[in-house]
């Protein structure tokens, strides 16, 4: 059986205020073409269909379009809810959608009720384990203790029990949304540590032929039978080095796995550049990034004037500015308080300016402003004291 494993669509998400809905629509089109061109038997979406529990209308419309296009192919699709989704909202109409070949699995109680598909070699049981928040599902699943590992173990115990009752030779696939030990994170995943330690061992999924995982945004192989597809688009600059793709999985008659990565379309490359502003504007080696979405980290000792406007003149798609000034070596014992001793108010003010600007003191114009301000405060204080008398 040929399986297309995807996850983490995050419909409705933007990238540093750039609307990604068109790019997400392009991905859906690419997905549909891949299903047709690669003769896919079943599509898996391992959670985080939406980016938030109450998605914007444009994202809902795109999801509706995706469902219609997948149903029109006549190829079954199995989806689970992730930690970004509202399982109740995503699961509305699941019973009706089943009839169209779209199988939504959002209720933890149904984790041991598989979608059973058949090929020339027999049955394949697809078990959907939606994101399991330990505090909410521990009692329902009968987990012996709190934590992500415990609730997933309880869910998988139900899966194995159901699988054991099926005809010999039934192959099995689990969809899950979790942080499995050995996976590499990025900045765009929402923390799921609430409710216990987030990471779970890959051994939790022992006993099934393939575990199609979602949550981590980088495509990665934990074991030959346990994989993340990653998100189809980059959602943070920490993913600049990612190759966005999907897994095309062939499951043979014995349940052996053959995997192939299929690249996803890239709306615009990402680039992270670092250095002093003038150097970034002049370095010929950075010409290849002029059409990319750019995150620039400036190392100038003090903040340059209008850095974003100046960067945009060369990198018109710059989206993020990070300030990380180069700091000269300092005497660790020379505390700010010690430097204030025996200094006048004017000297203290000038020293403060130099302190917050990494050694760059005020110029003549700034000194005049400081002097005038100090004089104003002294005169005001003197006036209040005279009035009090």
C-alpha positions as CSV (number, residue, x, y, z in Angstrom):
1,X,0.0,0.0,0.0
2,X,1.3,3.4,-0.9
3,X,0.9,6.1,1.8
4,X,1.5,9.8,1.6
5,X,2.5,11.1,5.1
6,X,2.0,14.8,5.8
7,X,1.4,16.9,8.9
8,X,1.4,20.4,10.4
9,X,-0.3,22.3,7.6
10,X,-1.1,25.2,10.1
11,X,-3.7,26.7,7.8
12,X,-4.1,30.4,8.6
13,X,-0.6,30.9,9.9
14,X,1.4,33.9,8.7
15,X,5.2,34.4,8.6
16,X,6.3,37.6,10.3
17,X,3.1,39.3,9.2
18,X,3.3,37.9,5.7
19,X,0.0,36.1,4.8
20,X,0.8,32.5,3.7
21,X,-2.7,31.5,2.6
22,X,-1.7,31.6,-1.1
23,X,1.4,29.5,-0.4
24,X,-0.7,27.0,1.6
25,X,-3.1,26.8,-1.3
26,X,-0.2,26.0,-3.6
27,X,0.8,23.3,-1.3
28,X,-2.7,21.8,-1.4
29,X,-2.5,21.8,-5.2
30,X,0.9,20.1,-5.0
31,X,-0.5,17.5,-2.6
32,X,-3.4,16.7,-4.9
33,X,-1.0,16.4,-7.9
34,X,1.3,14.1,-6.0
35,X,-1.5,11.8,-5.0
36,X,-2.6,11.5,-8.6
37,X,0.9,11.3,-10.2
38,X,2.4,8.9,-7.6
39,X,-0.7,6.6,-7.5
40,X,-1.1,7.1,-3.7
41,X,-3.5,4.8,-1.9
42,X,-4.1,6.8,1.2
43,X,-3.2,10.3,2.5
44,X,-2.2,10.9,6.2
45,X,-2.3,14.2,8.0
46,X,-0.7,13.8,11.4
47,X,-2.3,16.9,13.2
48,X,-2.1,20.7,13.3
49,X,-4.4,21.1,10.3
50,X,-5.1,24.6,11.5
51,X,-2.8,27.0,13.3
52,X,-5.2,27.9,16.1
53,X,-8.3,26.6,17.7
54,X,-10.5,29.2,16.1
55,X,-9.0,29.6,12.6
56,X,-9.7,32.6,10.3
57,X,-12.3,32.3,7.7
58,X,-9.8,32.1,4.9
59,X,-8.2,29.1,6.5
60,X,-11.5,27.4,6.9
61,X,-12.4,28.0,3.3
62,X,-9.0,26.5,2.2
63,X,-9.6,23.4,4.4
64,X,-13.0,23.0,2.8
65,X,-11.4,23.3,-0.6
66,X,-8.7,20.7,0.3
67,X,-11.4,18.2,1.5
68,X,-13.3,18.5,-1.7
69,X,-10.2,18.1,-3.9
70,X,-9.1,15.0,-1.9
71,X,-12.6,13.5,-1.9
72,X,-12.8,14.1,-5.7
73,X,-9.7,11.9,-6.1
74,X,-11.4,9.0,-4.6
75,X,-8.3,8.4,-2.4
76,X,-9.0,7.9,1.4
77,X,-7.6,10.5,3.7
78,X,-7.0,10.0,7.5
79,X,-6.5,13.1,9.6
80,X,-6.0,13.6,13.4
81,X,-6.1,16.8,15.4
82,X,-2.9,18.3,16.8
83,X,-2.2,20.6,19.8
84,X,-3.0,23.7,17.7
85,X,-6.4,22.4,16.6
86,X,-9.6,22.4,18.4
87,X,-10.5,18.7,18.3
88,X,-14.2,19.5,18.8
89,X,-14.3,22.0,15.9
90,X,-12.1,19.9,13.6
91,X,-14.2,16.8,14.3
92,X,-17.6,18.4,13.4
93,X,-19.2,16.3,10.6
94,X,-16.7,13.5,10.9
95,X,-19.4,10.9,10.5
96,X,-20.7,12.4,7.3
97,X,-17.1,13.0,6.0
98,X,-16.3,9.3,6.5
99,X,-18.8,8.5,3.7
100,X,-16.7,10.7,1.4
101,X,-13.5,8.9,2.3
102,X,-12.2,11.7,4.7
103,X,-11.6,10.1,8.1
104,X,-11.2,12.6,10.9
105,X,-9.9,11.2,14.2
106,X,-10.2,13.8,16.9
107,X,-11.7,11.9,19.9
108,X,-9.1,10.1,22.1
109,X,-11.8,7.5,23.0
110,X,-11.8,6.3,19.4
111,X,-8.0,5.7,19.2
112,X,-8.5,1.9,18.9
113,X,-11.1,2.1,16.2
114,X,-9.1,2.0,13.0
115,X,-9.8,3.0,9.4
116,X,-9.4,-0.3,7.7
117,X,-8.3,-0.2,4.0
118,X,-7.6,-3.2,1.8
119,X,-5.0,-3.8,-1.0
120,X,-4.0,-6.9,-2.9
121,X,-2.2,-8.3,0.2
122,X,-5.0,-7.8,2.7
123,X,-6.0,-5.3,5.3
124,X,-4.1,-2.3,6.7
125,X,-5.5,-0.8,9.9
126,X,-4.9,3.0,10.4
127,X,-5.2,4.1,14.0
128,X,-5.6,7.8,14.6
129,X,-4.2,9.1,18.0
130,X,-5.1,12.8,18.2
131,X,-2.9,15.0,20.4
132,X,-3.3,13.7,23.9
133,X,-3.1,16.3,26.6
134,X,-2.3,14.3,29.8
135,X,-4.4,16.3,32.2
136,X,-7.5,15.9,30.0
137,X,-7.3,12.3,28.8
138,X,-5.5,10.4,31.6
139,X,-8.7,9.1,33.3
140,X,-10.4,8.4,30.0
141,X,-7.6,6.3,28.7
142,X,-6.9,4.7,32.1
143,X,-3.3,5.8,32.2
144,X,-1.6,4.7,35.5
145,X,0.3,8.0,35.9
146,X,0.4,11.5,34.6
147,X,2.5,12.6,31.6
148,X,2.8,12.3,27.8
149,X,4.5,8.9,27.9
150,X,1.8,7.4,30.1
151,X,-1.2,8.5,28.1
152,X,0.5,7.4,24.8
153,X,1.3,4.1,26.3
154,X,-2.3,3.7,27.4
155,X,-3.6,4.6,23.9
156,X,-1.1,2.2,22.3
157,X,-2.1,-0.6,24.6
158,X,-5.6,-0.2,23.2
159,X,-4.3,-0.2,19.7
160,X,-2.3,-3.4,20.2
161,X,-5.3,-5.1,21.8
162,X,-7.5,-4.3,18.8
163,X,-4.8,-5.3,16.4
164,X,-4.3,-8.6,18.2
165,X,-8.0,-9.4,17.6
166,X,-7.7,-8.9,13.9
167,X,-6.8,-11.6,11.3
168,X,-3.2,-12.6,11.2
169,X,-1.2,-10.6,8.7
170,X,-3.1,-7.4,9.2
171,X,-0.7,-4.6,8.8
172,X,-0.9,-1.4,11.0
173,X,-0.2,2.3,10.8
174,X,-0.5,4.8,13.7
175,X,-0.9,8.5,13.3
176,X,0.2,10.5,16.4
177,X,1.0,14.0,17.3
178,X,3.7,14.1,19.9
179,X,7.4,15.0,20.7
180,X,9.4,11.8,20.4
181,X,12.8,11.5,21.9
182,X,15.5,12.1,19.3
183,X,13.5,14.6,17.3
184,X,14.9,18.1,16.5
185,X,12.7,21.1,17.4
186,X,12.4,24.5,15.8
187,X,11.1,27.9,17.1
188,X,7.7,27.6,15.5
189,X,6.3,24.6,17.5
190,X,4.1,25.3,20.5
191,X,5.5,24.0,23.7
192,X,3.5,20.9,25.0
193,X,5.4,20.4,28.3
194,X,2.3,21.4,30.3
195,X,1.0,18.2,31.9
196,X,4.4,16.5,32.2
197,X,7.6,15.9,30.4
198,X,6.9,16.4,26.7
199,X,9.2,13.8,25.2
200,X,8.2,10.2,24.7
201,X,10.4,7.3,23.7
202,X,10.0,5.9,20.2
203,X,9.5,2.4,21.7
204,X,6.0,3.5,22.6
205,X,5.1,2.7,19.0
206,X,6.6,-0.8,19.0
207,X,4.3,-3.4,17.5
208,X,3.0,-1.4,14.5
209,X,4.4,-1.3,11.0
210,X,4.6,2.5,10.7
211,X,4.1,5.5,12.9
212,X,3.3,8.7,11.0
213,X,4.2,11.6,13.4
214,X,3.3,15.2,13.5
215,X,4.3,18.2,15.8
216,X,7.9,18.7,14.9
217,X,8.4,20.9,11.8
218,X,11.5,19.3,10.4
219,X,11.2,16.2,8.3
220,X,13.2,13.5,10.1
221,X,13.6,9.8,10.7
222,X,13.5,8.6,14.3
223,X,13.7,5.0,13.2
224,X,12.9,3.3,9.9
225,X,9.3,2.8,11.1
226,X,8.9,6.1,13.1
227,X,9.1,9.3,11.1
228,X,8.1,13.0,11.1
229,X,7.0,14.5,7.8
230,X,7.5,18.0,9.1
231,X,5.5,21.1,8.0
232,X,5.1,21.7,4.3
233,X,6.2,25.4,4.7
234,X,8.7,27.2,7.0
235,X,7.0,29.0,9.8
236,X,10.1,30.5,11.6
237,X,13.6,31.5,10.6
238,X,14.9,28.6,12.6
239,X,13.7,26.5,9.7
240,X,15.9,28.2,7.2
241,X,18.0,25.0,6.7
242,X,15.0,22.7,6.4
243,X,14.1,20.8,3.3
244,X,10.3,20.9,3.3
245,X,8.9,17.6,2.1
246,X,6.5,14.7,2.6
247,X,7.1,11.0,3.0
248,X,6.0,8.6,0.3
249,X,5.8,5.3,2.2
250,X,5.4,1.9,0.5
251,X,4.1,-0.8,2.9
252,X,4.7,-4.3,1.4
253,X,2.8,-7.5,2.0
254,X,4.9,-8.3,5.2
255,X,4.7,-4.7,6.5
256,X,8.2,-3.7,5.5
257,X,8.7,0.0,4.9
258,X,10.3,1.7,1.9
259,X,10.4,5.5,2.3
260,X,11.0,8.3,-0.2
261,X,11.1,12.1,0.4
262,X,9.1,14.3,-2.0
263,X,9.9,18.0,-1.9
264,X,7.2,20.7,-1.3
265,X,7.1,24.0,-3.2
266,X,9.0,26.8,-1.6
267,X,7.2,30.2,-1.9
268,X,10.4,32.1,-1.1
269,X,13.8,31.0,0.4
270,X,14.8,32.0,3.9
271,X,18.1,33.6,4.8
272,X,19.7,34.5,8.1
273,X,22.5,37.1,7.8
274,X,24.7,38.5,10.5
275,X,27.2,41.4,10.7
276,X,27.6,45.1,10.9
277,X,25.0,47.0,8.8
278,X,27.5,48.6,6.4
279,X,29.1,45.2,5.8
280,X,25.8,43.5,5.1
281,X,24.9,46.3,2.6
282,X,28.2,45.9,0.7
283,X,29.1,42.2,0.9
284,X,28.9,40.8,-2.6
285,X,28.5,37.2,-1.2
286,X,25.0,38.1,0.1
287,X,23.7,38.9,-3.4
288,X,22.1,35.4,-3.5
289,X,19.8,36.4,-0.6
290,X,18.4,39.6,-2.2
291,X,15.2,37.8,-3.2
292,X,14.8,35.9,0.1
293,X,12.9,36.5,3.3
294,X,15.7,37.8,5.5
295,X,16.4,37.8,9.2
296,X,19.3,40.2,9.8
297,X,21.3,40.2,13.0
298,X,23.2,43.4,13.4
299,X,26.4,43.4,15.5
300,X,27.1,47.1,15.3
301,X,28.3,48.4,18.8
302,X,25.3,50.8,18.8
303,X,22.1,50.8,16.9
304,X,22.5,52.3,13.5
305,X,20.0,54.9,12.2
306,X,17.0,53.5,10.3
307,X,18.4,49.9,10.0
308,X,15.3,48.3,8.5
309,X,14.9,50.9,5.8
310,X,18.5,50.7,4.9
311,X,18.4,46.9,4.8
312,X,15.3,46.9,2.7
313,X,17.1,48.9,0.0
314,X,19.2,45.9,-0.7
315,X,17.0,43.1,0.8
316,X,13.4,44.1,-0.1
317,X,11.9,41.1,1.7
318,X,13.7,41.6,5.1
319,X,11.2,40.7,7.8
320,X,13.1,40.4,11.0
321,X,15.8,42.5,12.7
322,X,17.9,41.3,15.7
323,X,20.3,43.5,17.6
324,X,23.4,41.7,19.0
325,X,26.0,44.4,19.5
326,X,29.7,43.4,19.7
327,X,30.8,44.1,23.2
328,X,34.3,45.2,24.1
329,X,36.2,43.3,26.8
330,X,35.3,44.6,30.2
331,X,36.7,44.3,33.7
332,X,34.1,42.1,35.4
333,X,34.8,43.8,38.7
334,X,34.1,47.3,37.4
335,X,30.4,47.4,38.2
336,X,28.2,50.3,37.2
337,X,27.8,51.3,40.8
338,X,31.5,51.6,41.3
339,X,31.8,53.8,38.3
340,X,29.3,56.3,39.8
341,X,31.4,57.1,42.9
342,X,32.6,60.7,43.3
343,X,31.0,61.8,40.0
344,X,28.8,64.8,39.3
345,X,25.2,64.5,38.1
346,X,26.4,65.5,34.6
347,X,29.2,62.9,34.7
348,X,26.7,60.2,35.9
349,X,24.3,61.0,33.1
350,X,27.1,60.9,30.5
351,X,28.4,57.7,31.9
352,X,24.9,56.2,31.8
353,X,24.7,57.0,28.1
354,X,28.0,55.3,27.5
355,X,27.0,52.3,29.6
356,X,23.8,51.6,27.6
357,X,25.6,52.2,24.3
358,X,28.5,49.9,25.0
359,X,31.1,52.7,25.5
360,X,29.8,55.3,23.0
361,X,29.4,58.5,25.1
362,X,27.3,61.5,24.2
363,X,28.4,63.9,21.5
364,X,28.3,67.7,22.0
365,X,24.7,68.1,21.0
366,X,23.7,65.3,23.4
367,X,25.8,66.8,26.2
368,X,23.9,70.1,25.8
369,X,20.6,68.3,26.1
370,X,21.7,66.5,29.2
371,X,23.0,69.7,30.8
372,X,19.8,71.6,30.0
373,X,17.7,68.8,31.4
374,X,19.7,68.7,34.6
375,X,19.5,72.5,35.0
376,X,15.7,72.3,34.5
377,X,15.4,69.7,37.2
378,X,17.5,71.6,39.6
379,X,15.6,74.8,39.0
380,X,12.3,73.0,39.4
381,X,13.4,71.5,42.6
382,X,14.6,74.8,43.9
383,X,11.3,76.4,43.0
384,X,9.3,73.7,44.9
385,X,11.5,74.2,47.9
386,X,11.0,77.9,47.9
387,X,7.3,77.5,47.6
388,X,7.3,75.1,50.5
389,X,8.8,77.8,52.7
